[in-house]
Amino acid sequence: LNLIYKGVKNLTINLPGQYEQSNNFWYGYRNAWILNRQTGDPGMAEENRDKYTNYWLNANATYNWQINTNHKVNFLAGAEYQDQETENRYIDVQRATKSIYDGGKNPEYDSIINARDFNTTYQKRFQSFLGRINYSYKSKYILQGSLRRDASSVFRGNNRFAYFPTVSGAWVISDEGFLRDLKGKISFLKLRLSWGQTGSSNIPWNAGYPSVTLQGPTYNGIQAIVRNNLGNPNLKWETTDNLDAALEFGFFNNKINGEIAVYQKKTRDLLLEVPVNLYNGVGGSQWQNQGSVVNEGIEFTLNTTNVQTNKFKWTTNFNIAHNYNEVLDIGSLLPDAIGGGTNETRIVPGYPIGTIFTVRYVGVDPNDGLPIFLDKN
């Protein structure tokens, strides 16, 4: 659903929204023979139901202000809200003669079904406010700045909120007077540069919250209340600083065009599930903000139109990229505390993620036929 309003000159208001719901059902019945019960005894019936709902609402307004033929400004303000929830209900009848669901013809277990409530197994809310300004001079010099304020329910207290700014600029060099004589050869030439921050809250909905569950019966037929999630009140947004620069080009009426770009992405306060001591009585892992990594590289794209007629067209596209990844630090963790692969792979500062560390093999001992490995010396 999307509503658009253009009742005011140069102003456009968009109100998109989305609602999604899915229901999953699973029914099972095991007779006395499968359960190893006496012949003629009743069996066991089960029902498992998941109900997922997702609400997404967005509101944004853009205003175009043309000061004069040379100066143009574009304003955007927006807000976004999302609510996701999954509910689960499990029912079992230990002595049942038929399935809980029988094509709607079996009301025998309705009282049991109606008495069982749904349990929330997943719930996440997200909220964001955005402001952006874009300025253009002669469509040749372009500046843009934006600021987001995001909030996620997976974090606690003031850590739920984070601000993510961006700034960027572009220069259309091909529109400059000093390239006027080369217009037939240089069709388009644009330099752009940008810096910005983005955030991630990609963790389980209850990662930061301690919780308890019923277990048992464990003592004298009575269920016990035990903690099943350690939680972490200090969890906060994972933040990435993005810096990139690019040169876009087009030659000979854009028959040859492409782009060369360099970029660097530094991510800090990584959201990691790491091992903790078992003395806490809950489990062996906890979500924490630990460490930082960097990804940087260069990309080159080239597109050509080799032949173009009314009946035939031949184009080529070429792309090549190189990326370098390095772990900058791992906080208070040890290299073996972070999962980054299998077997001999480890997460070590100064090396790419998943670098293989293994002993060096130099051959076979002729005396006993056993392999020979070098030690650390």
C-alpha positions in Angstrom: 0.0 0.0 0.0 1.3 3.4 -0.9 -0.4 6.8 -0.7 1.1 9.8 -2.5 0.1 13.4 -2.0 1.1 16.3 -4.3 -1.4 19.0 -3.3 1.3 21.6 -2.7 3.7 22.8 -5.3 7.1 21.2 -5.2 6.1 19.0 -2.2 5.6 15.2 -2.4 4.4 13.2 0.5 4.7 9.4 0.4 3.0 7.1 2.9 3.9 3.4 2.0 3.0 0.6 4.4 3.0 -3.2 4.5 1.3 -5.9 6.6 2.4 -9.5 6.4 1.1 -12.5 8.3 1.9 -16.2 8.0 0.6 -19.2 9.9 2.3 -22.5 10.1 0.7 -25.6 11.5 2.0 -29.0 12.3 -0.1 -31.9 13.5 1.1 -35.4 14.6 -0.3 -38.6 15.9 1.6 -41.6 17.2 -0.3 -44.8 17.9 0.2 -47.3 20.7 2.5 -49.5 18.6 4.9 -46.6 17.8 4.9 -45.6 21.5 5.6 -49.2 22.6 2.3 -49.3 24.5 -0.1 -52.1 25.1 -2.3 -53.1 22.1 -5.6 -51.2 22.4 -4.1 -48.3 24.4 -4.6 -44.8 23.1 -1.8 -43.0 21.3 -0.4 -39.4 21.6 -1.5 -36.4 19.6 0.4 -33.1 19.1 -0.1 -29.7 17.6 2.5 -27.0 16.9 1.5 -23.6 15.6 3.6 -20.6 14.6 2.0 -17.2 13.9 4.2 -14.5 12.3 3.2 -10.9 11.8 5.1 -8.0 10.4 4.0 -4.4 10.3 6.0 -1.8 8.3 5.1 1.9 8.1 7.0 4.7 6.4 6.3 8.4 5.9 8.5 10.7 4.0 8.2 14.2 2.4 10.4 15.8 -0.2 10.5 19.4 -1.2 12.3 20.8 -4.2 13.3 24.4 -3.9 14.8 26.0 -7.1 16.3 29.3 -5.9 17.2 30.3 -9.5 18.4 28.6 -12.6 21.8 27.8 -11.0 20.9 26.9 -7.4 18.7 23.9 -6.5 18.0 22.5 -3.0 16.1 19.3 -2.2 14.9 18.5 1.3 13.7 15.1 2.6 12.3 14.2 6.0 11.1 10.8 6.9 10.2 8.3 9.6 10.0 4.5 9.6 8.5 1.9 12.0 8.6 -1.9 11.9 7.2 -4.4 14.3 7.9 -8.2 13.9 6.5 -10.9 16.1 6.3 -14.7 16.1 4.1 -16.6 18.5 4.1 -20.3 19.1 1.7 -22.7 20.7 2.5 -26.4 21.4 -0.1 -28.8 22.6 0.2 -32.5 23.4 -2.5 -35.0 24.5 -0.7 -38.0 26.0 -3.6 -40.3 25.8 -5.5 -39.6 22.5 -7.5 -41.8 20.2 -7.2 -39.6 17.1 -5.3 -36.5 15.8 -6.1 -33.1 17.4 -7.0 -31.9 13.9 -9.4 -34.1 11.9 -10.5 -31.9 9.1 -12.5 -29.7 11.5 -14.6 -32.7 12.5 -13.0 -33.4 15.9 -14.1 -31.2 18.7 -13.0 -33.6 21.4 -9.9 -31.6 22.3 -11.2 -28.1 21.8 -11.2 -27.4 25.5 -7.4 -28.3 25.7 -6.6 -26.2 22.7 -8.6 -23.1 23.9 -6.9 -23.3 27.3 -3.4 -23.1 25.9 -2.0 -19.6 25.3 0.5 -18.6 22.6 4.0 -17.9 23.8 6.0 -15.2 22.2 9.2 -16.7 20.7 10.4 -13.6 18.7 9.6 -9.9 18.9 11.6 -7.0 17.4 10.7 -3.4 16.9 12.6 -0.8 14.8 12.1 2.9 14.6 14.0 5.5 12.5 13.9 9.2 11.7 15.8 10.6 8.7 16.7 14.1 7.4 18.5 14.8 4.2 19.6 18.0 2.2 20.8 17.9 -1.3 22.3 21.1 -2.9 23.2 21.5 -6.6 24.9 24.4 -8.4 24.4 24.3 -12.2 23.9 20.5 -11.8 27.7 20.5 -11.8 28.7 20.7 -8.2 26.6 18.6 -5.8 26.6 18.3 -2.0 24.5 16.1 0.2 24.2 15.5 3.9 21.9 13.3 5.9 21.3 12.2 9.5 19.5 9.1 10.8 18.3 8.4 14.3 17.7 4.6 14.6 16.3 2.7 17.5 16.0 -1.0 18.0 14.3 -3.0 20.8 17.2 -5.6 20.8 19.2 -3.1 22.9 18.4 -1.8 26.4 18.1 1.7 27.9 19.9 4.5 26.0 21.8 2.0 23.9 18.7 1.5 21.8 19.3 4.8 20.1 22.1 5.7 17.7 22.9 8.5 15.2 24.3 7.8 11.7 25.5 10.8 9.6 26.5 10.9 6.0 28.1 13.5 3.7 28.9 13.3 0.0 30.0 15.5 -2.9 30.2 15.2 -6.6 31.8 17.2 -9.4 30.8 16.8 -13.0 34.1 17.7 -14.6 32.9 17.2 -18.2 30.7 20.3 -17.8 33.7 22.5 -17.2 34.7 25.0 -19.8 38.3 23.8 -20.0 37.0 20.5 -21.4 34.7 22.1 -24.0 37.1 21.4 -26.9 37.2 17.7 -25.9 33.4 17.2 -25.8 33.4 14.9 -28.8 35.9 12.6 -27.1 35.0 13.0 -23.4 31.3 12.6 -23.1 31.0 12.4 -19.4 33.5 12.7 -16.5 32.3 12.8 -12.8 34.3 12.6 -9.6 32.4 11.7 -6.3 33.4 11.3 -2.7 31.4 10.2 0.3 31.6 9.3 3.9 28.9 7.9 6.1 28.1 5.6 9.0 25.7 2.7 9.1 24.5 0.5 12.0 23.6 -3.1 12.5 21.3 -4.7 15.1 21.4 -8.1 13.6 21.2 -10.2 16.8 18.5 -12.4 18.4 15.6 -10.3 19.7 16.3 -11.3 23.3 20.1 -11.3 23.2 20.4 -8.5 25.7 17.8 -9.5 28.1 18.1 -12.1 30.9 15.2 -14.6 31.0 13.9 -17.6 32.9 12.0 -20.8 31.9 10.1 -23.6 33.6 12.0 -26.9 33.7 11.0 -30.3 35.0 9.3 -31.6 37.0 12.6 -31.8 38.8 11.9 -32.1 42.5 9.0 -33.8 44.1 6.9 -33.4 41.0 7.3 -29.6 41.0 8.8 -27.6 38.1 11.8 -25.4 38.7 12.4 -21.9 37.5 15.8 -21.6 35.8 17.6 -18.9 33.9 18.1 -19.7 30.2 19.6 -16.5 28.9 22.4 -14.5 30.5 21.6 -11.2 28.7 23.9 -8.2 28.4 22.7 -4.6 29.3 25.7 -3.1 27.6 25.0 -4.3 24.1 25.0 -1.4 21.6 24.8 -0.8 17.8 27.6 -2.2 15.6 28.9 0.7 13.6 30.5 0.9 10.2 32.4 3.9 8.8 32.2 3.9 5.0 34.6 6.0 2.9 34.6 5.8 -0.9 35.8 7.7 -3.9 35.0 7.1 -7.6 35.6 8.4 -11.1 32.8 7.8 -13.6 33.7 8.3 -17.3 32.3 8.1 -20.8 34.1 8.5 -24.1 33.0 8.9 -27.7 29.3 9.6 -27.0 29.4 7.1 -24.2 30.3 4.2 -26.4 33.0 3.5 -23.9 32.0 4.1 -20.3 32.7 2.8 -16.9 33.9 3.5 -13.4 36.9 3.1 -11.1 36.2 3.2 -7.4 38.1 2.7 -4.1 36.5 2.1 -0.8 37.2 1.5 2.9 34.8 0.1 5.5 35.8 0.0 9.2 33.4 -1.8 11.5 33.7 -1.5 15.3 31.8 -2.8 18.3 31.2 -6.1 16.4 28.1 -8.0 17.7 29.5 -11.4 18.5 28.2 -14.5 20.4 31.3 -15.4 22.4 32.0 -18.2 25.0 31.8 -17.3 28.7 32.5 -19.3 31.9 29.9 -21.8 32.8 29.8 -20.8 36.5 27.1 -18.3 35.6 24.7 -21.2 35.7 23.0 -20.2 32.4 25.1 -21.3 29.5 28.4 -21.1 27.7 27.9 -18.1 25.5 26.8 -14.4 25.6 26.3 -11.7 23.0 28.9 -8.9 23.4 30.4 -5.9 21.5 34.0 -6.9 20.7 36.7 -6.0 18.2 36.9 -4.3 14.9 37.6 -5.2 11.2 38.4 -3.3 8.0 37.5 -4.1 4.4 39.0 -2.0 1.6 39.5 -2.5 -2.0 39.3 -1.2 -5.6 36.8 -1.9 -8.4 36.9 -1.3 -12.1 34.1 -1.5 -14.6 34.2 -1.0 -18.3 31.3 -1.1 -20.8 31.7 -0.8 -24.5 29.3 -0.6 -27.5 31.3 -2.2 -30.3 28.8 -2.4 -33.1 25.2 -0.9 -33.2 22.9 -1.0 -36.2 19.2 -1.4 -36.7 19.6 -5.1 -36.9 22.7 -5.9 -34.8 24.2 -4.8 -31.6 27.4 -6.0 -29.9 28.4 -4.8 -26.4 30.9 -6.0 -23.9 31.0 -5.6 -20.1 34.1 -6.1 -18.0 34.5 -5.9 -14.2 37.4 -6.7 -11.9 37.7 -6.0 -8.1 40.2 -6.6 -5.3 39.2 -6.6 -1.7 41.4 -6.8 1.4 40.1 -7.8 4.8 41.9 -7.5 8.1 41.0 -8.0 11.8 42.1 -4.9 13.6 41.5 -6.0 17.2 39.4 -8.6 19.1 38.9 -6.7 22.3 39.3 -8.8 25.4 38.8 -12.1 23.6 41.3 -14.8 22.7 41.8 -15.9 19.0 40.1 -19.2 19.7 37.0 -17.5 21.3 35.6 -16.3 18.0 34.0 -18.6 15.5 35.4 -17.7 12.1 35.6 -21.0 10.1 36.4 -24.6 10.6 39.4 -26.8 11.5 42.6 -24.6 11.6 41.0 -21.2 10.9 41.3 -18.5 13.6 40.5 -14.9 14.1 43.8 -13.1 14.8 44.5 -9.3 14.8 46.6 -8.3 11.8 45.3 -11.2 9.6 42.2 -11.6 7.4 39.2 -13.4 8.9 39.4 -17.1 8.7 43.2 -17.3 8.2 44.5 -20.9 8.5 47.0 -21.5 11.2 48.6 -24.9 11.2 52.0 -26.6 12.0 54.4 -26.8 9.1 55.0 -30.2 7.6 58.5 -30.9 6.3 58.4 -34.6 5.4 58.6 -38.1 6.7 61.2 -39.4 9.2 63.1 -42.2 7.3 63.8 -44.0 10.6 60.2 -44.6 11.7 58.0 -43.4 8.8 56.3 -40.8 11.0 55.6 -37.3 9.8 57.9 -34.5 10.8 56.5 -31.1 11.9 58.4 -27.9 12.8 57.9 -26.4 16.2 57.6 -22.7 17.0 61.4 -22.3 16.9 
